[in-house]
Each structure stands twice: as C-alpha cells, then as structure tokens.
Amino acid sequence: MTDAEFAQLVTRVLGSSTPRVWSLLVTMFGDLALAPQARLNGATVNALTAAIRIKPEATRVALHRLRKEDWIESHRTGRQTRYGLTPHGRTETRSAAPRVYGPAPDGIEAFLVMENPAESSDWLALQTTAATVQIGPKTAITTATSTRSHHLRIALDAGHDLPGWVTDKLCPPALQAASRDLARRLAGLLDHPAIADLDLLQRTAVRMVVVHEWRRLILRTPAFPETLMPDGWRGSECRRTCHTLLNRLPVPDLTALEDAIETG
C-alpha cells in the first residue's frame, strides 16, 4: 500500500478530527505497552505517530508533557531512549480498560433519586465514583447504590420508557452524533479490503487510531445501563465493530515491530 493510500485509510478512521498528540500517546502506551516491563523505544513512538502524519516536534512535546504529568517515564539504554508507563499511568489505564476493551457492562443498576427540597444537602455533588446526571432541582439519575433514608429512590430498568429530554441528559445530542459518526467510520474501515495488505507498522498504527477514537467516545459517555440510553446512541455498534477490528489487528510483538521499523 502506498503512503497516499495509507493516509486515506487513516483519514477514514479519524474523519475530520486531528487527535491531540498527548492523548494519542496515552492510547499508544496503554494499548501496546501496558505490562510493567514493556517499553517503546523512541524510534517506534516516532514511526507510529509519523505514520498518521504527526510531526516529530509535536510527538516530542507530548512526550515531555506526559513525563511531567507522571504518565510515562524514560529509560536510557546506551544511545537509545525507551519509554514506559509509570505506576500511575498503568493504574489509570487499567481502570479504563474494561470500558474500552470489555463487553457492555452487565449488572449496573440506575436509580432516580430525589432529595428533600427543604434540606440543604450536597449528596448529588458527592457522587464522584458513580455515573450521576442531574435532571432537575435536587433530582438525578445515578448508579450510586447508597442513598440516605430521606431520599426518594426508584430503580430504573429497561421497562421504564424515559422521555427524550431525560435520555438527552444521560447522553447529550452531541455525544449521540459523535457515536453515529464513529459507527460510520469504523464500519467503513471494517469493509475496506486493504486491511489484509497492511504491513506491521501500518497495522499497528491503524489499531492505535481505532482504539483511540473508541476510547475518546466511550470515556466521555456516562456509564449508565445501555438500556436507558437514547435511540440516537450508537455506542453498542461502535463497540462491536471496534472489537472485531482489534481481533483483525492484534497487538504486535514489540521486538518484531522494532525490527520492522529498523529495517524499513
């Protein structure tokens, strides 16, 4: 595949958006080098970013930022610099991995919760570990299972036909549109016959942008049961297509990838 043809293939995944380089590198290290001793050398990082037309200067700035923010650390081996996730970066990556790589969450419950309007309480604001969306004064839909005795708490399930204005709070229209756009882009890649002809570097670069685009979408989406999501949400379709693509584009052996880059 020519460089121009490959650029078109990458554009098919990225669409009109240009990924933020530091965010793309978080995806790269989390997907390819999650194991504690896994490292990517500088040539590999630059080759993967260059494959999707990111300039070396931008990659260098992003690496510096991620080191400063304790996401990655550098290791000098002779004349070569190798990069790996820090314990903090590894912990954050693993916490997000089930939503990125796993199936649709099962067993999550959501509740309509109303606080007593006569009391001054910040219970809703304290729900930082649960998906919580306020839909009115003192009223929210949340996955928090612990409430207070004076709260009105109603369990929601697939049998509840929530009105559109509520589901649009759970998943705003802009996020629904983003899911439809990503579903279209991933489907176009899935049907592209050239995937089988990619070399190792190209396959890895395409895998990286597929994971990145899906990761960006799903981690912006509140983790409510998908049965409560609006009809315009296409996240389930995106997940299925993404996972199919990742099976076709497996994580490479890093030594083989380095050798392929070195030999050109």
BAFI-3210 file (N, C-alpha, C; in Angstrom, 3 decimals, decimal comma, padded with zeros to 6 digits):
// residues 264
n [1|2|3|4|5|6|7|8|9|10|11|12|13|14|15|16|17|18|19|20|21|22|23|24|25|26|27|28|29|30|31|32|33|34|35|36|37|38|39|40|41|42|43|44|45|46|47|48|49|50|51|52|53|54|55|56|57|58|59|60|61|62|63|64|65|66|67|68|69|70|71|72|73|74|75|76|77|78|79|80|81|82|83|84|85|86|87|88|89|90|91|92|93|94|95|96|97|98|99|100|101|102|103|104|105|106|107|108|109|110|111|112|113|114|115|116|117|118|119|120|121|122|123|124|125|126|127|128|129|130|131|132|133|134|135|136|137|138|139|140|141|142|143|144|145|146|147|148|149|150|151|152|153|154|155|156|157|158|159|160|161|162|163|164|165|166|167|168|169|170|171|172|173|174|175|176|177|178|179|180|181|182|183|184|185|186|187|188|189|190|191|192|193|194|195|196|197|198|199|200|201|202|203|204|205|206|207|208|209|210|211|212|213|214|215|216|217|218|219|220|221|222|223|224|225|226|227|228|229|230|231|232|233|234|235|236|237|238|239|240|241|242|243|244|245|246|247|248|249|250|251|252|253|254|255|256|257|258|259|260|261|262|263|264]
n.u [000,845|000,576|001,980|000,174|-002,263|-002,423|-002,607|-005,147|-006,626|-006,187|-007,374|-009,964|-010,603|-010,055|-011,556|-012,586|-011,276|-008,405|-006,245|-005,384|-002,057|-000,811|-002,881|-003,249|-000,822|-001,146|-003,088|-001,550|000,589|-000,923|-002,236|-000,281|001,857|001,321|002,111|004,196|007,024|007,142|008,300|008,591|010,678|012,227|012,324|010,248|007,963|008,052|007,835|005,276|003,615|004,372|003,378|000,714|000,855|001,781|003,926|007,422|008,219|005,859|005,305|007,501|007,037|004,651|005,498|007,190|005,313|003,771|005,634|006,119|003,632|003,532|002,752|004,231|007,551|011,030|013,733|017,114|019,068|022,073|022,637|020,044|016,702|014,094|010,616|008,082|005,022|004,320|003,797|001,492|000,384|-000,104|-001,986|-004,148|-004,712|-005,445|-007,767|-009,526|-009,634|-011,649|-013,956|-013,081|-012,072|-013,676|-016,843|-020,251|-021,232|-022,463|-025,076|-025,163|-026,954|-029,362|-030,728|-033,467|-033,209|-034,346|-033,789|-034,776|-036,368|-036,480|-034,250|-030,834|-028,490|-025,654|-025,503|-025,792|-023,682|-021,564|-021,268|-018,941|-017,819|-019,652|-021,829|-023,590|-026,197|-027,677|-031,055|-032,898|-033,915|-032,496|-032,760|-031,779|-030,378|-028,660|-025,964|-025,177|-025,365|-025,833|-027,843|-029,573|-031,798|-033,931|-034,255|-036,033|-036,060|-035,885|-035,686|-034,475|-035,158|-035,058|-037,712|-038,694|-039,847|-038,184|-038,587|-037,599|-036,249|-035,039|-033,349|-031,685|-030,295|-028,833|-027,223|-025,985|-027,158|-024,966|-023,057|-024,386|-024,461|-021,733|-021,261|-022,703|-021,290|-018,766|-019,493|-020,118|-017,591|-015,964|-017,290|-016,832|-014,090|-013,971|-015,055|-013,147|-011,063|-008,294|-007,155|-006,081|-003,702|-001,873|001,304|003,331|003,886|001,965|-000,426|-000,299|-000,398|-002,952|-004,519|-003,956|-005,206|-007,844|-008,415|-007,987|-009,964|-012,331|-011,907|-011,884|-014,574|-016,100|-015,161|-016,032|-018,639|-021,253|-021,435|-023,979|-026,613|-026,989|-029,502|-030,947|-030,118|-030,430|-032,167|-030,587|-027,995|-025,151|-023,313|-023,126|-022,983|-020,588|-018,803|-018,937|-017,985|-015,465|-014,177|-014,169|-012,461|-010,110|-009,515|-008,736|-006,537|-004,218|-002,401|000,971|004,036|006,479|009,226|009,374|008,046|009,810|012,031|010,955|010,547|013,144|014,399|013,007]
n.v [-001,191|002,191|005,263|007,360|006,023|004,733|006,932|007,845|005,731|005,965|008,455|007,720|006,540|008,525|010,654|014,032|015,023|016,003|014,235|014,931|015,011|014,178|012,758|010,736|009,400|008,439|006,519|004,888|003,877|002,642|000,675|-000,810|-001,196|-002,048|-003,890|-004,259|-004,213|-003,467|-001,573|001,169|002,110|005,242|005,465|003,784|005,023|007,469|006,538|005,403|007,621|009,291|007,820|008,468|011,026|012,892|015,343|015,069|017,006|017,650|015,201|014,999|017,143|016,242|013,886|014,995|016,421|014,282|012,931|014,878|014,950|012,563|010,264|008,759|007,355|007,744|005,712|005,226|003,431|002,698|004,401|004,753|005,795|004,644|004,283|004,012|003,225|004,883|003,781|005,184|005,902|003,352|002,374|004,145|003,542|000,841|001,064|002,184|000,305|-001,852|-000,582|000,181|-002,121|-004,200|-006,072|-004,810|-003,269|-005,298|-005,843|-003,351|-000,999|001,616|004,544|006,670|009,448|011,574|014,361|015,786|018,773|020,734|020,569|021,433|020,003|018,299|015,898|014,957|016,204|014,891|012,471|011,207|008,819|007,445|007,133|009,957|012,105|015,163|015,928|017,743|020,170|019,071|016,486|013,502|011,086|008,207|005,861|005,284|003,276|003,711|005,598|008,146|007,965|009,721|010,175|009,972|007,120|005,362|002,457|002,026|000,397|-001,578|-001,580|000,921|003,661|006,188|009,698|011,688|014,054|013,409|011,199|012,535|014,027|012,046|011,181|013,453|015,191|015,930|014,008|011,722|012,180|012,072|009,376|008,172|009,101|007,927|005,231|005,021|005,577|003,500|001,276|001,685|001,255|-001,413|-002,697|-002,286|-003,471|-003,371|-003,794|-006,301|-006,146|-004,585|-003,626|-004,473|-002,149|-000,378|-001,758|-001,665|001,085|001,701|000,170|001,569|004,106|003,307|002,236|004,595|006,419|005,101|004,908|007,642|008,266|006,449|006,925|009,452|009,098|008,755|006,054|004,540|002,026|000,506|000,081|002,247|004,287|006,809|006,429|007,466|006,923|005,174|003,554|000,815|-000,464|000,674|-000,446|-003,225|-003,265|-002,105|-004,006|-006,195|-005,242|-004,961|-007,597|-008,370|-006,831|-007,435|-006,857|-006,147|-008,095|-006,474|-006,489|-007,532|-005,488|-003,321|-004,284|-004,380|-001,676|-000,728|-002,002|-000,930]
n.w [000,000|-000,860|000,501|000,231|-000,125|002,330|004,021|003,327|004,310|007,077|007,482|007,045|009,456|011,386|010,485|010,227|012,374|014,272|016,205|019,622|020,477|022,880|024,052|022,202|022,553|025,143|024,603|022,878|024,534|026,540|025,101|023,736|025,479|028,166|030,079|033,017|032,485|029,879|027,120|024,837|022,246|021,240|018,448|017,631|018,736|017,330|014,699|014,636|015,209|013,108|011,011|010,952|010,237|012,146|013,339|014,243|016,127|017,485|018,661|020,378|022,160|023,321|024,594|026,510|028,034|029,076|030,619|032,549|033,764|035,031|033,633|031,830|031,805|031,137|029,948|029,723|027,491|026,613|023,677|023,213|023,902|025,861|026,499|028,998|030,754|033,820|037,267|038,067|035,540|034,559|036,380|035,957|033,290|033,437|034,935|033,159|031,173|031,169|030,113|027,617|026,314|027,104|027,249|026,910|029,922|032,544|034,838|036,024|037,863|037,739|039,230|039,943|041,830|044,364|046,351|049,506|049,006|050,934|052,481|052,932|051,107|049,806|048,519|045,861|044,554|045,631|044,419|043,051|042,259|040,876|038,026|037,473|036,745|036,883|036,634|037,323|039,864|042,818|041,922|040,347|038,046|038,800|039,273|041,758|044,592|047,216|049,237|051,154|053,961|053,745|051,080|047,989|046,106|043,193|041,381|038,094|035,030|031,980|031,384|031,897|030,212|029,406|028,989|026,123|026,807|029,154|028,545|026,838|028,645|029,918|027,845|025,934|022,937|021,252|021,858|021,097|018,339|017,810|018,322|016,268|014,079|014,527|014,400|011,699|010,531|011,549|010,496|007,795|007,684|008,463|006,284|004,393|001,879|001,926|004,392|004,885|003,538|004,835|006,202|009,115|010,694|009,675|010,275|013,066|013,525|012,517|014,246|016,593|016,157|015,892|018,473|019,883|018,947|019,683|022,433|023,158|022,728|024,376|026,962|027,418|027,806|030,085|032,421|032,276|032,361|029,206|028,259|029,014|027,471|024,878|021,674|019,670|020,347|019,436|020,559|021,239|018,764|017,851|019,697|019,090|016,421|016,735|018,406|016,698|014,702|016,222|016,748|014,230|013,949|015,756|018,890|018,377|018,571|020,360|019,903|017,321|015,993|016,409|014,994|012,420|011,919|012,066|009,938|007,904]
ca.u [000,000|001,362|001,790|-001,058|-003,400|-002,491|-003,113|-006,601|-007,191|-006,178|-008,396|-011,258|-010,855|-010,024|-012,512|-012,063|-010,645|-006,978|-006,109|-004,393|-000,940|-000,591|-003,952|-002,931|000,269|-001,738|-003,672|-000,479|001,269|-001,884|-002,628|000,862|002,913|000,695|002,845|005,128|008,359|007,038|008,855|008,632|011,805|011,869|012,099|008,917|006,976|008,062|007,359|003,822|002,962|004,625|002,520|-000,571|001,207|002,091|005,312|008,278|008,232|004,641|005,491|008,469|006,353|003,680|006,256|007,638|004,146|003,357|006,629|005,894|002,379|003,698|002,098|005,268|008,914|012,012|014,842|018,215|019,807|023,093|022,267|018,608|015,749|012,886|009,564|007,086|004,060|004,627|002,740|000,263|-000,178|-000,598|-003,212|-005,221|-005,039|-006,181|-009,105|-010,361|-009,599|-012,898|-014,890|-012,520|-011,855|-014,617|-018,208|-021,154|-021,295|-023,618|-025,375|-025,211|-028,293|-029,511|-031,830|-033,949|-033,070|-034,760|-033,528|-035,792|-036,084|-036,422|-032,977|-029,617|-027,671|-024,820|-025,322|-025,607|-022,350|-020,552|-021,260|-017,824|-017,424|-020,781|-022,393|-024,673|-026,597|-028,790|-032,095|-033,765|-033,517|-032,448|-033,174|-030,730|-030,283|-027,329|-025,691|-024,796|-026,299|-026,042|-028,544|-029,961|-033,146|-034,978|-034,307|-036,899|-035,140|-036,652|-034,820|-034,844|-034,742|-035,428|-039,148|-039,031|-039,748|-037,807|-038,818|-036,406|-035,477|-034,242|-032,263|-030,725|-029,432|-027,907|-026,290|-026,359|-027,239|-023,645|-022,401|-025,096|-023,994|-020,361|-021,324|-023,151|-020,181|-017,743|-020,027|-019,964|-016,170|-015,447|-017,890|-016,125|-012,792|-014,194|-015,343|-012,078|-010,307|-006,843|-006,665|-005,272|-002,436|-001,050|002,484|003,208|003,797|000,668|-001,463|-000,230|-000,871|-004,406|-005,058|-003,828|-006,222|-009,147|-008,563|-008,049|-011,261|-013,326|-011,618|-012,350|-016,032|-016,701|-014,794|-016,819|-020,039|-021,551|-021,567|-025,325|-027,030|-027,253|-030,947|-031,527|-029,555|-031,360|-032,091|-029,534|-026,686|-024,724|-022,134|-023,076|-022,483|-019,166|-018,047|-018,850|-017,114|-014,114|-013,601|-013,906|-011,253|-008,945|-009,174|-008,034|-005,315|-003,793|-001,224|002,163|005,213|007,197|010,537|009,143|007,695|011,044|012,853|010,342|010,800|014,590|014,761|012,260]
ca.v [000,000|003,412|006,178|008,125|005,134|004,517|008,183|007,840|004,736|006,559|009,502|007,034|006,299|009,769|011,637|015,393|015,432|015,785|013,821|015,591|014,058|013,583|011,782|009,600|008,655|007,690|005,329|004,050|003,153|001,788|-000,453|-001,615|-001,389|-001,997|-004,749|-003,453|-004,075|-003,147|-000,269|001,532|002,996|006,498|005,254|003,191|006,075|008,423|005,887|005,244|008,928|009,785|007,078|009,169|012,397|013,767|015,762|014,683|018,052|017,503|013,989|015,313|017,982|015,404|013,013|015,828|016,678|013,072|012,688|015,878|014,629|011,241|009,206|007,885|007,606|007,388|004,860|005,314|002,188|003,061|005,618|004,662|006,126|003,816|004,894|003,095|003,815|004,931|003,094|005,991|005,742|001,980|002,271|004,870|002,799|-000,375|001,405|002,484|-000,802|-002,597|000,132|000,269|-003,429|-005,197|-006,058|-003,861|-003,585|-006,093|-005,775|-001,981|-000,502|003,065|004,947|008,040|009,852|012,944|014,795|016,652|020,157|021,628|020,414|021,798|018,790|018,233|014,481|014,752|016,666|013,992|011,195|011,257|007,475|006,841|007,936|010,753|013,245|015,897|016,198|018,782|020,561|018,003|015,238|012,974|009,660|007,830|004,440|005,133|002,355|004,152|006,870|008,427|007,482|010,676|010,304|009,150|006,328|004,453|001,711|002,126|-000,740|-001,473|-001,384|002,336|004,405|007,540|010,692|012,089|015,109|012,760|010,433|013,502|014,404|010,932|011,161|014,657|015,018|015,999|012,717|010,784|012,425|011,561|007,913|007,803|009,375|006,898|003,966|005,074|005,494|002,156|000,341|001,876|000,590|-002,854|-003,187|-001,907|-004,691|-003,196|-004,113|-007,528|-005,884|-003,660|-004,186|-004,497|-000,778|000,178|-002,416|-001,164|002,473|001,690|-000,305|002,647|005,142|002,699|002,242|005,972|007,034|004,451|005,308|009,019|008,287|005,712|007,508|010,675|008,689|008,261|004,592|004,093|000,843|000,898|000,018|003,563|005,290|007,205|005,683|008,024|006,453|004,016|003,021|-000,653|-000,801|001,039|-001,434|-004,483|-003,096|-001,878|-005,264|-007,014|-004,701|-005,246|-009,010|-008,447|-006,043|-007,752|-006,185|-006,802|-008,331|-005,207|-006,711|-007,654|-004,157|-002,536|-004,800|-003,966|-000,242|-000,538|-002,473|-000,146]
ca.w [000,000|-000,937|001,623|-000,010|000,140|003,764|004,609|003,126|005,222|008,411|007,480|007,158|010,879|012,157|009,998|010,098|013,625|014,469|017,613|020,458|020,436|024,201|024,268|021,335|023,168|026,255|023,976|022,353|025,602|027,225|024,255|023,292|026,476|029,489|031,018|033,815|031,903|028,451|026,753|023,422|022,018|020,600|017,018|017,468|019,010|016,218|013,469|014,722|015,073|011,751|010,087|010,831|009,852|013,274|013,212|015,374|017,148|018,282|019,469|021,430|023,154|024,033|025,493|027,634|028,885|029,784|031,674|033,591|034,441|035,658|032,871|031,284|032,262|030,117|030,393|028,770|027,260|025,635|022,941|022,917|024,953|025,835|027,309|029,545|031,675|035,250|038,030|037,974|034,208|034,425|037,183|035,262|032,076|033,805|035,430|031,997|030,210|030,978|029,252|026,269|025,700|027,584|026,713|027,560|031,355|032,940|036,264|036,527|038,137|037,789|040,112|040,003|043,225|044,656|047,712|050,119|048,598|052,098|053,179|052,210|051,033|048,613|048,215|044,434|044,170|046,182|043,702|042,097|041,839|040,182|036,942|038,045|035,930|037,480|035,638|037,862|041,213|043,816|041,275|039,464|037,747|039,256|039,516|043,161|045,263|048,598|049,393|052,529|054,272|053,367|049,623|047,148|045,279|042,341|040,465|036,684|034,219|030,570|031,272|032,042|028,960|029,808|027,933|025,401|027,471|030,197|027,923|026,300|029,764|030,145|026,718|025,176|021,478|020,602|022,062|020,227|016,970|017,729|018,248|014,923|013,166|014,711|013,877|010,239|010,174|011,829|009,533|006,534|007,792|008,542|004,938|003,464|001,522|002,036|005,733|004,817|002,851|005,611|006,849|010,571|011,194|009,285|011,072|014,434|013,516|012,358|015,522|017,567|015,970|016,188|019,929|020,364|018,646|020,532|023,815|023,329|022,794|025,485|028,246|027,582|027,953|031,436|032,452|032,623|031,595|027,823|028,013|029,304|026,572|023,812|020,418|018,832|020,814|018,655|021,219|021,170|017,429|017,820|020,479|018,336|015,260|017,238|018,880|015,512|014,084|017,052|016,531|012,949|014,076|017,121|019,450|017,814|019,397|020,274|019,283|015,880|015,497|016,368|013,902|011,146|011,760|011,857|008,582|006,931]
c.u [000,884|001,084|000,487|-002,288|-003,553|-003,021|-004,626|-007,281|-007,253|-007,237|-009,785|-011,623|-010,970|-011,077|-011,851|-011,303|-009,154|-006,767|-005,102|-003,274|-000,726|-001,641|-003,717|-001,812|-000,212|-002,371|-002,586|000,165|000,314|-002,255|-001,454|001,831|002,369|001,455|003,918|006,492|008,327|007,542|008,738|009,835|011,368|011,567|010,710|007,826|006,892|007,526|005,840|003,107|003,171|003,727|001,150|-000,339|001,273|003,576|006,127|008,291|007,021|004,724|006,423|007,830|005,376|004,375|006,723|006,475|003,770|004,370|006,381|004,647|002,371|002,879|003,117|006,613|009,869|013,159|015,916|018,943|020,827|022,733|020,773|017,770|014,500|011,891|008,588|006,131|004,630|003,581|001,413|-000,405|-000,769|-001,909|-004,383|-005,668|-005,858|-007,580|-010,060|-010,517|-010,914|-013,891|-014,390|-012,501|-012,914|-015,967|-019,035|-021,285|-022,593|-023,842|-025,356|-026,671|-028,273|-030,765|-032,185|-033,960|-033,494|-034,467|-034,697|-035,471|-035,929|-035,090|-031,823|-028,674|-026,859|-024,557|-025,046|-024,196|-021,255|-020,419|-020,182|-017,409|-018,547|-021,164|-023,609|-024,948|-027,804|-029,793|-033,088|-033,284|-033,620|-032,808|-032,100|-031,011|-028,845|-027,198|-025,215|-025,829|-026,610|-026,703|-028,898|-031,436|-034,238|-035,068|-035,438|-035,985|-035,938|-035,685|-035,366|-034,350|-035,242|-036,917|-039,587|-038,791|-039,467|-038,077|-037,500|-035,580|-034,613|-033,076|-031,233|-029,840|-028,400|-026,831|-026,659|-026,356|-025,889|-022,897|-023,087|-024,615|-022,571|-020,357|-021,777|-022,029|-019,099|-018,225|-019,865|-018,503|-015,604|-016,011|-017,191|-014,762|-012,958|-014,405|-014,220|-011,206|-008,811|-006,296|-005,738|-003,895|-001,502|000,191|002,354|003,079|002,435|-000,467|-001,485|-000,737|-002,387|-005,075|-005,054|-004,928|-007,628|-009,404|-008,758|-009,429|-012,375|-013,148|-012,124|-013,867|-016,543|-016,345|-015,430|-018,282|-020,287|-021,897|-022,931|-025,642|-027,425|-028,731|-031,621|-031,052|-030,535|-031,141|-030,960|-028,136|-026,313|-023,477|-022,012|-022,534|-020,995|-018,328|-017,862|-017,868|-015,673|-013,469|-013,324|-012,622|-010,007|-008,543|-008,411|-006,682|-004,744|-002,593|000,029|003,160|006,113|008,582|010,403|008,814|008,949|011,927|012,301|010,592|012,268|015,003|013,996|011,266]
c.v [001,247|004,300|006,965|007,282|004,886|005,763|008,269|006,867|005,287|007,648|008,899|006,779|007,609|010,778|012,999|015,847|015,148|015,412|014,675|014,579|013,411|012,519|010,534|008,758|007,878|006,407|004,364|003,217|002,208|000,556|-001,384|-001,988|-001,300|-002,837|-003,936|-003,226|-003,689|-001,732|-000,087|002,432|004,227|006,347|004,680|004,233|007,038|007,807|005,750|006,575|009,491|009,092|007,732|010,679|013,365|014,076|015,359|015,727|017,933|016,278|014,279|016,160|017,144|014,452|013,788|016,094|015,447|012,657|013,629|015,542|013,212|010,157|008,225|008,281|007,133|006,604|004,918|003,979|002,456|004,382|005,709|005,036|005,276|004,405|003,820|003,839|003,845|004,087|003,856|005,810|004,365|001,797|002,942|004,109|001,559|-000,070|001,684|001,292|-001,567|-001,900|000,166|-001,097|-004,467|-005,129|-004,962|-004,236|-004,288|-005,919|-004,377|-001,573|001,018|003,399|006,404|008,426|011,305|013,239|015,645|018,101|021,111|021,555|020,861|020,595|018,827|016,785|014,260|015,136|015,726|012,687|011,194|009,880|006,746|007,731|008,657|011,939|013,900|016,240|017,249|019,172|019,391|016,632|014,786|011,529|009,271|006,324|004,218|004,277|002,779|005,520|007,058|008,127|008,439|010,891|009,460|008,439|005,283|003,777|001,817|000,894|-000,556|-001,246|000,060|003,059|005,864|008,518|011,166|013,148|014,542|011,991|011,360|014,088|013,305|010,887|012,319|014,424|015,075|014,678|011,636|010,934|011,892|010,042|007,451|008,010|008,308|005,551|003,908|004,895|004,096|001,128|000,454|001,218|-000,925|-003,456|-002,920|-003,128|-004,579|-003,560|-005,327|-007,281|-004,978|-004,364|-004,000|-003,093|-000,178|-000,440|-001,857|000,266|002,538|001,209|000,835|003,697|004,586|002,711|003,664|006,591|006,415|004,859|006,717|009,075|007,654|006,333|008,874|010,359|008,181|006,774|004,179|002,797|001,255|000,805|001,358|004,637|005,612|006,412|006,184|007,608|005,173|003,373|001,513|-001,117|-000,483|000,002|-002,727|-004,355|-002,897|-003,185|-006,228|-006,560|-005,037|-006,715|-009,191|-007,745|-006,259|-006,922|-006,889|-007,177|-007,110|-005,360|-006,817|-006,294|-003,285|-002,980|-004,352|-002,496|000,009|-000,927|-001,721|-000,966]
c.w [000,000|000,276|001,463|000,285|001,639|004,469|004,462|004,073|006,648|008,524|007,598|008,620|011,644|011,711|009,885|011,336|013,600|015,926|018,351|020,713|021,796|024,489|023,424|021,936|024,392|025,727|023,520|023,456|026,328|026,428|023,963|024,405|027,895|030,520|031,750|033,180|030,422|028,187|025,238|023,219|021,230|019,125|016,759|017,682|017,831|014,929|013,481|014,567|013,665|010,737|009,936|010,728|011,032|013,230|014,438|016,491|018,062|019,179|020,637|022,542|023,978|025,002|026,730|028,590|029,700|030,845|032,847|034,411|035,017|034,966|032,311|031,883|031,183|030,746|029,320|028,699|026,174|024,986|022,702|024,135|024,767|026,837|027,784|030,463|033,093|035,989|037,998|036,612|033,991|035,193|036,481|034,013|032,402|034,293|034,269|031,057|030,077|030,056|027,807|025,589|026,075|026,904|027,364|029,027|031,712|034,442|036,850|036,721|038,164|038,584|039,867|041,472|043,369|046,119|048,217|049,758|049,780|052,829|052,300|052,240|049,749|048,215|046,736|043,994|044,634|045,410|042,613|041,593|041,113|039,008|037,499|037,142|036,580|036,395|036,110|039,237|042,185|043,239|040,295|039,119|038,029|039,359|040,951|043,875|046,683|048,613|050,855|052,723|053,813|051,852|049,037|046,151|044,515|041,375|039,043|035,941|032,801|030,379|031,415|030,714|029,310|028,670|027,327|026,114|028,593|029,572|027,275|027,395|030,023|029,067|025,806|023,668|020,774|020,728|021,230|018,783|016,788|017,621|016,868|013,908|013,294|014,191|012,359|009,841|010,406|010,854|008,183|006,544|007,781|007,160|003,943|003,144|001,776|003,411|005,703|004,214|003,642|006,149|008,363|011,160|010,878|010,093|012,494|014,514|013,371|013,643|016,544|017,390|016,200|017,692|020,434|020,138|019,491|021,984|024,093|023,492|024,073|026,834|028,461|027,890|029,365|031,409|033,001|031,882|030,182|027,466|028,280|028,332|025,440|022,527|019,525|019,228|020,088|019,261|021,142|019,824|017,309|018,546|019,676|017,167|015,684|017,656|017,721|014,827|014,900|016,970|015,217|012,996|015,474|017,572|018,935|018,897|019,240|019,652|017,770|015,265|015,382|015,202|012,548|010,877|011,410|010,449|007,501|006,149]
res [m|t|d|a|e|f|a|q|l|v|t|r|v|l|g|s|s|t|p|r|v|w|s|l|l|v|t|m|f|g|d|l|a|l|a|p|q|a|r|l|n|g|a|t|v|n|a|l|t|a|a|i|r|i|k|p|e|a|t|r|v|a|l|h|r|l|r|k|e|d|w|i|e|s|h|r|t|g|r|q|t|r|y|g|l|t|p|h|g|r|t|e|t|r|s|a|a|p|r|v|y|g|p|a|p|d|g|i|e|a|f|l|v|m|e|n|p|a|e|s|s|d|w|l|a|l|q|t|t|a|a|t|v|q|i|g|p|k|t|a|i|t|t|a|t|s|t|r|s|h|h|l|r|i|a|l|d|a|g|h|d|l|p|g|w|v|t|d|k|l|c|p|p|a|l|q|a|a|s|r|d|l|a|r|r|l|a|g|l|l|d|h|p|a|i|a|d|l|d|l|l|q|r|t|a|v|r|m|v|v|v|h|e|w|r|r|l|i|l|r|t|p|a|f|p|e|t|l|m|p|d|g|w|r|g|s|e|c|r|r|t|c|h|t|l|l|n|r|l|p|v|p|d|l|t|a|l|e|d|a|i|e|t|g]
***
